Amino acid sequence: MLAFQYIDDDASLTELVSQYRQSTLLVLDTEFVRTRTYYARLGLIQAYDGKTLALIDPIAVGNLSEFWSLLTEPEITTVLHSCSEDLEVFARNGQCQPIRLFDSQIAASLCGFGHGLGYAKLVEQTLNIALDKGESRTDWMKRPLSKAQLTYAANDVYYLYELYPQLIQKLEDTDRLDWVFEEGERMTQGRLTPPDLELAYLKVKNAFQLSSQQLAYLKVLAKWRLKKALSRDLAVGFVVKDHALIGLAKKQPKNTNELNKMIELTDQEKRIHGRDLLALLDTADLDNPPKSIDVLALKNGYKSSFKTIKNCLTALSEKHDVPIELLGSKRHIHEYLQWFWDGKIGDAPLLLSGWRGEIAASPLAELAL
């Protein structure tokens, strides 16, 4: 069994942070629970600097601000694996993001281990160790945590620290270490910005189907839903489902009778939110409705242009030994086409930025789209 410290009081955390502040490398992981909540509920933080492996109990420790400050130390490299959800936890609980971030999943992809590699697979490939994944569905909010659960959690940072030098060596050999830190910087951008209530309607599934007038109704409905979800820490789908908002925006019921006839809403949604929804529909600004949503994929020439770019990027990914999913995903291609067809106005798309731009900018400029 791995040796670790279980940190469950402020004094122990202060001592731990003081030690970690002397390190240049800190491997982190978080365990959390998200079922019905808008935000993930943080259950455990794992940290290892090569000397002390600590499991920090955020439920027991009153103030974690000292620990969160470690992430903003420019001299400390923060190492995580597939860190998108961890970054969300940091933003919510610590109101911070790592300054110098190394995501080992991205590093492994650039080292030729495979794209989107899970932690256990990476440990197996680099260290030839098979990890027990039996505790992956643990309720991390429940106390006390068992020895098996704590060992599982400790493994997530211990072996990542052990394999980190292999990734660093391969990245330095191929002159790609800066690429990983560039990706880390990009992944942290915008994480501390709160959700924009006014733009919530754009995230409702199938919003593009609505007319400009219907979008005016959807805008007030989606804003209300997100505001309620945030105040109650509830996933938006557990307030009112997307297809119900679309139905309301299309049909615009005028009274309880018409609302109750709508099959898009559940009986519970009608009972709890019926009056609010009817009142909201009356507040839609029909004189200044949002613009209709322009769906790029429905434009003439989209499929052929997309295929042209995809073929170009596929050839480049093979030439430079970079996974196509990392070099140019569907979202990246879509972003590039949007920028290109908008007259190249605004910020350059990701495909033309940083290390991707070094590889792809010139070949993309030569394409006939």
N, C-alpha and C positions, 0 to 999 in steps of 0.2 A: 504494500500500500504506500502511495506517495505521502511524503511528509508535507504538511501544510499548516498554516495558522488560520484559525477561524476567528475572524474579527467581528465582534458584536458589541463593542462599546467605543465611545469617543476617544478615550485615552489610548487604546490600542491602535485605533486608526491614525491618530496623530503621530505616534511612534513609527508606524508603517510608512506613512507618507514621507516622513523625514528621511527614512532610509531610501525610499524609491526616488526621492528628489536628487540623490547622488548618482543615479543610474543614467545611462544613455539609451537604454532599451527597456521597454515595458510591454510585455505581451498581455493582452486583455481579452476577455470574453464576458458576455452577460447571459444570464438565464432569466427568462421572463414568461409571462402568461398573457395571452390575448385571445379571448373568446368573444365576448360581447362589447368590450370596451373600445373606445376610439384610440386611446393610447395604450401601449404595452405596459403591463404592471411588472415592475422590476423586482425580481426575486432573489438574485444573487449576482455578485461581481467577482470574477476570477482574475487574479493578477499575478504576474511572475516576472522578476527581473534577473533571473539566473541564480539568485541567492535565496530569496524568500518567496515561496508560493503562498498566496493568501486568498482565502475565500471570505469575501466581505458581505455581511448580512445587512442589506439596506433597510430591512424592516426593523432591525434592532438598533442600528446606529442612527442617532438623531440627526446629525449634520454631516453630509458627505462633501461639502464645499471644498475642503482641503484636498480630498482625493480628486475631485473634478479638475482642480487647478493644475494637476500633473499633465493633463491632456494639452494644456496650452503652453507648456514649457517647450520653447523652440529647440532645446538641446536633447529632448527625449523623443525617440522614435517610438510611436505607438504601433504595435503589430496586432492585427486582427485577421480573422479568416471570414470572407464573405460578409463584410461588415455593414451592409446597408441598414439592417434592422438595429444593429448596435448603435449606429450613428443617430438613429431616431431616438433611441433610449437616452443617449448622451444629451441630445438637444432638449428633450422633455425634462429629464431629471437634473441635469447639470447646467443647462443653458450654455453649453459649450460644444466645440468640435475639436478633434485633434489637429494640432498645427502641422505635425509631420507624421503622416499616415502611410503605413505599409500594409496593403491587403494581400495576404498570402495566396488567396484564390486567383487574383489577377497576376501576381508574380508567377505562380505555377503555370498559368496559361501562357505567359510570355517565355517561360523556360521549356515549354514543350511537353509538359505533363498532361495536358488536356484542358479544355475549356470548361468552366463551371464545376471544377472538381470539388467534391465534398471533402470535409476535413479528414474523415476516417480513411478515405481513399488516398489522400495525399500522404498521410502518415504511413500507410502501408507501402506506397510506392517509394518514399524517400528513406524510411527507417525500417521497413520490413516488419512492422508491428501491427497486429490486428487488434483494434480497439473494440471493447464491449459497448454496444450501442443500446443496451437494455433499458437505460434510464432516460431515453430521449423524450418520452412522453410524461415526464414527471410534472407534478403540480409544484412549481417552485415557490409558491406562496405559502405552502403548508409547512408547519413546524412541529416537531423537529425534523430536519432532513436526515435521512439514513446515511450510514457509512458508504453504502454503495452509490447513493446519489452524490455525495460529496466527492468521492473518488472519481466518478464519471466527470464531474465538473472540473476537478483539478487536472484531469488528463487533457482537457481542452486547451490549456495554456502550457502545460509542461512539455508536451511533445511538439507543440508549435515553436517553442523556444529552441528545442533540439534540432528541428529541421530547418530553421531560419538560416543558418550559415550556408546550407546547401543552395538555397534559393539565391542568396546574396552572391555566392561565387559564380553561379550560372549567369546571373544578370550582369555582373561586372565583366565576365568573359565576353558577353555579347553587347556590352555597352547599352544595356536597357534598364539599369537601376533607376535612372531619372524618369523613365517612363512610368514606373510604378508609383513614384511619389507624385508625378503629374496627375495620374489617375486618382490618387488619394485626395489631392487638393480639389479636383473637380467634384468628387463625390461628396465633399463636405459643404460645397457652395449652396447657399440658400436654405440650409437646414434650420437656421435659427429664425427664419421669417415665418410668422404665423400664417395660417391659411387665409386666403383672400375671400371673404364672404361674398363679395360682389361677383366673383368669377366662379363660384361654386357650381353654377348651372352648366358650365362647360365640361364638368366631370361626370355629369349624369349620362348614363349609357343611352345611346340612341338620340341624344339631344339634336344631332344633325338632321333628324327627320322633321323637325319642327320649323314652321314658318317664323318670320321675324316677330309677328304678333304673338304667336304661341310661346316664343322664347321669353317674351316679357312676363308671361305668367310663370314660366319655369324659373326665371331668375329670382322672383320673390319667394317661390316655394323652396328652391334649393338653398337660398340664403337662410331662410328660417330653419330648415332642417339642419344645416351645418352648425348654426348658432346653438341650437338645442343639443346637438350631439356633443359639442365642445363643453357646454355648461354641465352636462350630465355625464361626461366621459363615456359616451355610448357610441358604438359604431353606427354610421349613418343609416345603414340598412336596417338597424333595429329601431330607428325612429319611424321612417317611412321608406319603403322600397323604391328603387329607381323607376321601375315600370309604372308604379302608382303616380309618381310625379309627372311622368310623361302623359299618362292618361288624364290627369287633372288639367294639364296645360292644353291638351287637345280638346277636351269636352267642356271645360269651364262651367261646372255645375253652379246653378244660381241659388239653390236652396238645399236643405237637408234631404228632401225627397229625391232630388236628382243625384245628390252625392251617394245616397244609400243604394241607388240602382247601379252604381259603377262596380264592375267586376274586378277592376284593377286594384282596388283597395280591399284589404282584409276587414273583417268585422271589427277586429281590435283597433285597427287604424281609424276606422270610421268613428268608433265609440270614443277613443281617447283624443283624437285630433280633428274630428269632423268640423267643429265650430271654428277652430283656428284656421283650417284650410280654406273654408269658405270666406272668412274675413280676409285672408291673405290674397285671394284671387281678386278681391275688390281693390287692392292696393297696387296692382300691376300698372306700370307706367306705359300705357299704350301709345302715348304721344312721342316717346323716345325709346322705342324698343331696341334690343340688341340687333346687330347685323346677323343675317342668316349665316349659319356655320358653313364655311367653304370646305367641302370634303375633297382633299387633294386626290385621293384614290379614285374618285369618280370622274376626274377630268380626262378629256381626250388625250391620249398619248401617255397616260400615266404608266400603264403596264409595260409598254415597250421601253420607255425611259428608265423605269425601275430595273428592268432586266438588263439594259445596257450598263447601268452603273454597277449592278450586282456582279455581272460578268467581269467587269474591270477590277472590282475589289477582290473577287475570288482569285483572279490571276495574281494580283499584288500580294494577297495573303499567302499564296503558295510560294511566291518568289522570296518573300521576306520571312517566311515561317512564322506567321502571326495568325492565330485563329480568326476566321472570317467573322465570327460572332463578336469578337473584341474589336477588330479593325473597323468593320462597318455593318452594324446590325440593321434590321428593317427600319427601326426608328431613326438611325443615323441617315440612312438613304432618304427616308421621307423628309427629314429636316433639310437635307441638302437640296432636294427637289423644290421644296417650298421656297427656300431662299433663292434658288436659281430662277424660278418662275415669277418670283416677286420682284425681279429686276436686280437681284443681288444687293438689296437694301437691308440695312440692319447688321447685327453682329454676324460674323462668319460662322457657318455651321461647324460642328465638331469635326467633321471629316477634313476640314481645312485648317484645323488648329493643332498645335503641339506636334507630338510625334506622328500622329495620323496625317497631319498636313505634310510633314516631311516625306511620307511615303506616297500619299495619294493626291496631293494638290495638283501637280503637273499632269499626271495621267487623266484626272477628271476634267481638267481644263480643255483637254483635246477632244473630249467626247462631243458628239452631235446629239443634242437632246431636244 
